[in-house]
Amino acid sequence: MAKKGILLVISGFSGAGKGTIVNRLIEKYDEYALSISMTSRAPRPGDVEGVNYFFVSREEFEKTIAENGLLEYAQYCGNYYGTPRAFVEKKLSEGRNVILEIEIQGATNIKKAFPESLLIFVTPPSAEELERRLRSRGTETEEAIRGRLARAHEESVGMDTYDFIVINDDLEKCVDEVHGIIETSRKQPVRMQDFIEDMKKQLDVYR
Protein backbone atom coordinates (compact mmCIF):
# COMPACT_ATOMS: atom_id res chain seq x y z
CA MET A 1 0.00 0.00 0.00
CA ALA A 2 1.32 3.44 -0.91
CA LYS A 3 2.36 5.67 1.95
CA LYS A 4 -0.25 8.37 2.42
CA GLY A 5 0.63 11.69 0.83
CA ILE A 6 0.72 15.10 2.44
CA LEU A 7 -1.72 17.93 1.80
CA LEU A 8 0.37 20.99 0.98
CA VAL A 9 -1.12 24.49 1.00
CA ILE A 10 0.95 27.12 -0.80
CA SER A 11 0.07 30.78 -0.38
CA GLY A 12 1.95 33.99 -1.00
CA PHE A 13 1.82 37.58 -2.10
CA SER A 14 0.81 38.36 -5.66
CA GLY A 15 4.15 38.52 -7.46
CA ALA A 16 5.91 36.12 -5.08
CA GLY A 17 6.06 33.41 -7.75
CA LYS A 18 3.97 30.75 -6.01
CA GLY A 19 2.27 29.65 -9.24
CA THR A 20 5.64 29.15 -10.92
CA ILE A 21 6.87 27.17 -7.91
CA VAL A 22 3.81 24.91 -7.99
CA ASN A 23 4.22 24.24 -11.72
CA ARG A 24 7.92 23.50 -11.31
CA LEU A 25 7.29 21.10 -8.40
CA ILE A 26 4.87 19.10 -10.55
CA GLU A 27 7.31 19.12 -13.50
CA LYS A 28 10.35 18.15 -11.44
CA TYR A 29 8.93 15.53 -9.08
CA ASP A 30 6.49 12.70 -9.77
CA GLU A 31 4.77 12.53 -6.40
CA TYR A 32 2.81 15.80 -6.58
CA ALA A 33 -0.74 16.40 -7.77
CA LEU A 34 -2.43 19.78 -8.09
CA SER A 35 -5.87 19.91 -6.51
CA ILE A 36 -8.67 20.61 -8.96
CA SER A 37 -11.36 22.97 -7.71
CA MET A 38 -15.10 22.52 -8.06
CA THR A 39 -17.08 25.48 -9.37
CA SER A 40 -20.66 26.41 -10.16
CA ARG A 41 -19.64 28.76 -12.97
CA ALA A 42 -20.20 27.71 -16.57
CA PRO A 43 -17.20 26.40 -18.55
CA ARG A 44 -15.41 28.96 -20.71
CA PRO A 45 -13.97 28.26 -24.15
CA GLY A 46 -10.94 26.01 -23.69
CA ASP A 47 -11.94 24.79 -20.22
CA VAL A 48 -11.64 21.03 -19.77
CA GLU A 49 -13.74 19.12 -17.23
CA GLY A 50 -11.54 17.49 -14.60
CA VAL A 51 -8.49 19.48 -15.72
CA ASN A 52 -9.33 23.14 -15.15
CA TYR A 53 -12.29 22.57 -12.82
CA PHE A 54 -15.01 20.15 -11.88
CA PHE A 55 -18.06 21.96 -13.28
CA VAL A 56 -21.34 21.45 -11.42
CA SER A 57 -24.66 23.26 -11.06
CA ARG A 58 -25.23 25.67 -8.19
CA GLU A 59 -27.69 23.18 -6.68
CA GLU A 60 -25.14 20.37 -6.82
CA PHE A 61 -22.47 22.58 -5.28
CA GLU A 62 -24.75 23.51 -2.38
CA LYS A 63 -25.64 19.83 -1.94
CA THR A 64 -21.90 19.06 -1.70
CA ILE A 65 -21.54 21.78 0.95
CA ALA A 66 -24.40 20.28 2.97
CA GLU A 67 -22.80 16.84 2.77
CA ASN A 68 -19.44 18.18 4.04
CA GLY A 69 -17.90 17.28 0.71
CA LEU A 70 -15.60 20.31 0.52
CA LEU A 71 -12.47 21.13 2.49
CA GLU A 72 -13.06 24.84 1.88
CA TYR A 73 -15.17 27.01 -0.41
CA ALA A 74 -15.97 30.62 -1.20
CA GLN A 75 -18.11 32.73 -3.53
CA TYR A 76 -16.68 35.06 -6.16
CA CYS A 77 -18.79 37.12 -8.55
CA GLY A 78 -21.88 35.05 -7.77
CA ASN A 79 -20.23 31.67 -8.35
CA TYR A 80 -19.01 29.05 -5.91
CA TYR A 81 -15.44 27.72 -5.88
CA GLY A 82 -14.21 25.01 -3.55
CA THR A 83 -11.84 22.11 -2.88
CA PRO A 84 -13.51 18.68 -3.21
CA ARG A 85 -12.75 16.46 -0.23
CA ALA A 86 -13.13 13.17 -2.16
CA PHE A 87 -10.62 14.15 -4.87
CA VAL A 88 -8.01 15.27 -2.35
CA GLU A 89 -8.41 12.22 -0.10
CA LYS A 90 -8.20 9.85 -3.09
CA LYS A 91 -4.91 11.37 -4.28
CA LEU A 92 -3.51 11.35 -0.73
CA SER A 93 -4.41 7.67 -0.30
CA GLU A 94 -2.52 6.94 -3.54
CA GLY A 95 0.58 8.44 -1.96
CA ARG A 96 0.50 11.71 -3.90
CA ASN A 97 1.28 15.01 -2.21
CA VAL A 98 -1.66 17.24 -3.09
CA ILE A 99 -0.99 20.95 -3.62
CA LEU A 100 -3.58 23.64 -2.95
CA GLU A 101 -2.64 27.11 -4.18
CA ILE A 102 -5.02 29.30 -2.18
CA GLU A 103 -5.13 32.51 -0.14
CA ILE A 104 -4.75 32.89 3.61
CA GLN A 105 -8.45 32.61 4.48
CA GLY A 106 -8.77 29.37 2.55
CA ALA A 107 -5.52 28.07 4.06
CA THR A 108 -6.85 28.67 7.57
CA ASN A 109 -10.02 26.75 6.72
CA ILE A 110 -7.98 23.87 5.30
CA LYS A 111 -5.91 23.67 8.49
CA LYS A 112 -9.08 23.42 10.56
CA ALA A 113 -10.57 20.69 8.34
CA PHE A 114 -7.26 18.91 7.76
CA PRO A 115 -4.97 19.51 10.78
CA GLU A 116 -2.16 17.37 9.34
CA SER A 117 -1.80 19.62 6.29
CA LEU A 118 1.37 21.69 5.81
CA LEU A 119 1.00 25.42 5.20
CA ILE A 120 3.82 27.16 3.30
CA PHE A 121 3.91 30.89 2.64
CA VAL A 122 6.05 32.11 -0.27
CA THR A 123 7.54 35.58 -0.18
CA PRO A 124 10.21 37.58 -2.03
CA PRO A 125 13.23 38.57 0.08
CA SER A 126 11.89 42.11 0.60
CA ALA A 127 8.94 44.42 -0.03
CA GLU A 128 11.14 46.37 -2.43
CA GLU A 129 11.70 43.22 -4.49
CA LEU A 130 7.98 42.45 -4.43
CA GLU A 131 7.21 45.88 -5.87
CA ARG A 132 9.94 45.45 -8.49
CA ARG A 133 8.46 42.14 -9.63
CA LEU A 134 4.96 43.58 -9.86
CA ARG A 135 6.19 46.50 -11.94
CA SER A 136 8.38 44.33 -14.19
CA ARG A 137 5.28 42.55 -15.49
CA GLY A 138 4.35 45.70 -17.37
CA THR A 139 0.73 44.60 -17.57
CA GLU A 140 -0.94 46.54 -14.75
CA THR A 141 -1.84 50.11 -13.97
CA GLU A 142 -0.25 52.05 -11.14
CA GLU A 143 -3.55 51.77 -9.26
CA ALA A 144 -3.57 47.97 -9.63
CA ILE A 145 0.03 47.71 -8.44
CA ARG A 146 -0.68 49.84 -5.38
CA GLY A 147 -3.74 47.70 -4.70
CA ARG A 148 -1.69 44.50 -4.80
CA LEU A 149 0.89 46.00 -2.45
CA ALA A 150 -1.86 47.09 -0.06
CA ARG A 151 -3.28 43.56 -0.21
CA ALA A 152 0.19 42.17 0.55
CA HIS A 153 0.30 44.35 3.66
CA GLU A 154 -3.01 42.86 4.82
CA GLU A 155 -1.84 39.30 4.10
CA SER A 156 1.43 39.81 5.99
CA VAL A 157 -0.56 39.85 9.24
CA GLY A 158 -1.41 36.16 8.75
CA MET A 159 2.07 34.95 7.81
CA ASP A 160 2.78 33.65 11.31
CA THR A 161 -0.10 31.16 11.05
CA TYR A 162 1.87 29.17 8.44
CA ASP A 163 4.09 26.21 9.27
CA PHE A 164 6.93 27.41 7.03
CA ILE A 165 7.99 30.64 5.31
CA VAL A 166 9.96 30.13 2.09
CA ILE A 167 11.87 33.02 0.51
CA ASN A 168 11.74 32.87 -3.28
CA ASP A 169 15.04 34.46 -4.23
CA ASP A 170 16.18 31.67 -6.56
CA LEU A 171 13.45 29.57 -8.22
CA GLU A 172 15.21 26.20 -8.33
CA LYS A 173 16.52 26.52 -4.78
CA CYS A 174 13.06 27.52 -3.61
CA VAL A 175 11.44 24.54 -5.36
CA ASP A 176 13.97 22.16 -3.81
CA GLU A 177 13.46 23.75 -0.39
CA VAL A 178 9.70 23.17 -0.57
CA HIS A 179 10.29 19.58 -1.71
CA GLY A 180 12.76 19.10 1.14
CA ILE A 181 10.17 20.25 3.66
CA ILE A 182 7.73 17.64 2.34
CA GLU A 183 10.32 14.86 2.30
CA THR A 184 11.34 15.61 5.88
CA SER A 185 7.70 15.59 6.99
CA ARG A 186 7.07 12.23 5.30
CA LYS A 187 10.13 10.62 6.91
CA GLN A 188 9.23 11.63 10.45
CA PRO A 189 8.02 8.50 12.30
CA VAL A 190 5.42 10.52 14.14
CA ARG A 191 4.32 13.91 12.88
CA MET A 192 3.83 16.39 15.69
CA GLN A 193 0.21 17.18 14.82
CA ASP A 194 -0.63 13.46 14.70
CA PHE A 195 0.98 13.02 18.12
CA ILE A 196 -0.93 15.97 19.58
CA GLU A 197 -4.28 14.74 18.28
CA ASP A 198 -3.62 11.20 19.50
CA MET A 199 -2.59 12.44 22.93
CA LYS A 200 -5.75 14.55 23.22
CA LYS A 201 -7.88 11.49 22.48
CA GLN A 202 -6.01 9.42 25.05
CA LEU A 203 -6.41 12.09 27.70
CA ASP A 204 -10.17 12.38 27.10
CA VAL A 205 -10.69 9.50 29.55
CA TYR A 206 -9.44 11.74 32.37
CA ARG A 207 -11.98 14.50 31.78
C-alpha positions as a printed Julia matrix, in Angstrom:
207×3 Matrix{Float64}:
   0.0    0.0     0.0
   1.32   3.44   -0.91
   2.36   5.67    1.95
  -0.25   8.37    2.42
   0.63  11.69    0.83
   0.72  15.1     2.44
  -1.72  17.93    1.8
   0.37  20.99    0.98
  -1.12  24.49    1.0
   0.95  27.12   -0.8
   0.07  30.78   -0.38
   1.95  33.99   -1.0
   1.82  37.58   -2.1
   0.81  38.36   -5.66
   4.15  38.52   -7.46
   5.91  36.12   -5.08
   6.06  33.41   -7.75
   3.97  30.75   -6.01
   2.27  29.65   -9.24
   5.64  29.15  -10.92
   6.87  27.17   -7.91
   3.81  24.91   -7.99
   4.22  24.24  -11.72
   7.92  23.5   -11.31
   7.29  21.1    -8.4
   4.87  19.1   -10.55
   7.31  19.12  -13.5
  10.35  18.15  -11.44
   8.93  15.53   -9.08
   6.49  12.7    -9.77
   4.77  12.53   -6.4
   2.81  15.8    -6.58
  -0.74  16.4    -7.77
  -2.43  19.78   -8.09
  -5.87  19.91   -6.51
  -8.67  20.61   -8.96
 -11.36  22.97   -7.71
 -15.1   22.52   -8.06
 -17.08  25.48   -9.37
 -20.66  26.41  -10.16
 -19.64  28.76  -12.97
 -20.2   27.71  -16.57
 -17.2   26.4   -18.55
 -15.41  28.96  -20.71
 -13.97  28.26  -24.15
 -10.94  26.01  -23.69
 -11.94  24.79  -20.22
 -11.64  21.03  -19.77
 -13.74  19.12  -17.23
 -11.54  17.49  -14.6
  -8.49  19.48  -15.72
  -9.33  23.14  -15.15
 -12.29  22.57  -12.82
 -15.01  20.15  -11.88
 -18.06  21.96  -13.28
 -21.34  21.45  -11.42
 -24.66  23.26  -11.06
 -25.23  25.67   -8.19
 -27.69  23.18   -6.68
 -25.14  20.37   -6.82
 -22.47  22.58   -5.28
 -24.75  23.51   -2.38
 -25.64  19.83   -1.94
 -21.9   19.06   -1.7
 -21.54  21.78    0.95
 -24.4   20.28    2.97
 -22.8   16.84    2.77
 -19.44  18.18    4.04
 -17.9   17.28    0.71
 -15.6   20.31    0.52
 -12.47  21.13    2.49
 -13.06  24.84    1.88
 -15.17  27.01   -0.41
 -15.97  30.62   -1.2
 -18.11  32.73   -3.53
 -16.68  35.06   -6.16
 -18.79  37.12   -8.55
 -21.88  35.05   -7.77
 -20.23  31.67   -8.35
 -19.01  29.05   -5.91
 -15.44  27.72   -5.88
 -14.21  25.01   -3.55
 -11.84  22.11   -2.88
 -13.51  18.68   -3.21
 -12.75  16.46   -0.23
 -13.13  13.17   -2.16
 -10.62  14.15   -4.87
  -8.01  15.27   -2.35
  -8.41  12.22   -0.1
  -8.2    9.85   -3.09
  -4.91  11.37   -4.28
  -3.51  11.35   -0.73
  -4.41   7.67   -0.3
  -2.52   6.94   -3.54
   0.58   8.44   -1.96
   0.5   11.71   -3.9
   1.28  15.01   -2.21
  -1.66  17.24   -3.09
  -0.99  20.95   -3.62
  -3.58  23.64   -2.95
  -2.64  27.11   -4.18
  -5.02  29.3    -2.18
  -5.13  32.51   -0.14
  -4.75  32.89    3.61
  -8.45  32.61    4.48
  -8.77  29.37    2.55
  -5.52  28.07    4.06
  -6.85  28.67    7.57
 -10.02  26.75    6.72
  -7.98  23.87    5.3
  -5.91  23.67    8.49
  -9.08  23.42   10.56
 -10.57  20.69    8.34
  -7.26  18.91    7.76
  -4.97  19.51   10.78
  -2.16  17.37    9.34
  -1.8   19.62    6.29
   1.37  21.69    5.81
   1.0   25.42    5.2
   3.82  27.16    3.3
   3.91  30.89    2.64
   6.05  32.11   -0.27
   7.54  35.58   -0.18
  10.21  37.58   -2.03
  13.23  38.57    0.08
  11.89  42.11    0.6
   8.94  44.42   -0.03
  11.14  46.37   -2.43
  11.7   43.22   -4.49
   7.98  42.45   -4.43
   7.21  45.88   -5.87
   9.94  45.45   -8.49
   8.46  42.14   -9.63
   4.96  43.58   -9.86
   6.19  46.5   -11.94
   8.38  44.33  -14.19
   5.28  42.55  -15.49
   4.35  45.7   -17.37
   0.73  44.6   -17.57
  -0.94  46.54  -14.75
  -1.84  50.11  -13.97
  -0.25  52.05  -11.14
  -3.55  51.77   -9.26
  -3.57  47.97   -9.63
   0.03  47.71   -8.44
  -0.68  49.84   -5.38
  -3.74  47.7    -4.7
  -1.69  44.5    -4.8
   0.89  46.0    -2.45
  -1.86  47.09   -0.06
  -3.28  43.56   -0.21
   0.19  42.17    0.55
   0.3   44.35    3.66
  -3.01  42.86    4.82
  -1.84  39.3     4.1
   1.43  39.81    5.99
  -0.56  39.85    9.24
  -1.41  36.16    8.75
   2.07  34.95    7.81
   2.78  33.65   11.31
  -0.1   31.16   11.05
   1.87  29.17    8.44
   4.09  26.21    9.27
   6.93  27.41    7.03
   7.99  30.64    5.31
   9.96  30.13    2.09
  11.87  33.02    0.51
  11.74  32.87   -3.28
  15.04  34.46   -4.23
  16.18  31.67   -6.56
  13.45  29.57   -8.22
  15.21  26.2    -8.33
  16.52  26.52   -4.78
  13.06  27.52   -3.61
  11.44  24.54   -5.36
  13.97  22.16   -3.81
  13.46  23.75   -0.39
   9.7   23.17   -0.57
  10.29  19.58   -1.71
  12.76  19.1     1.14
  10.17  20.25    3.66
   7.73  17.64    2.34
  10.32  14.86    2.3
  11.34  15.61    5.88
   7.7   15.59    6.99
   7.07  12.23    5.3
  10.13  10.62    6.91
   9.23  11.63   10.45
   8.02   8.5    12.3
   5.42  10.52   14.14
   4.32  13.91   12.88
   3.83  16.39   15.69
   0.21  17.18   14.82
  -0.63  13.46   14.7
   0.98  13.02   18.12
  -0.93  15.97   19.58
  -4.28  14.74   18.28
  -3.62  11.2    19.5
  -2.59  12.44   22.93
  -5.75  14.55   23.22
  -7.88  11.49   22.48
  -6.01   9.42   25.05
  -6.41  12.09   27.7
 -10.17  12.38   27.1
 -10.69   9.5    29.55
  -9.44  11.74   32.37
 -11.98  14.5    31.78
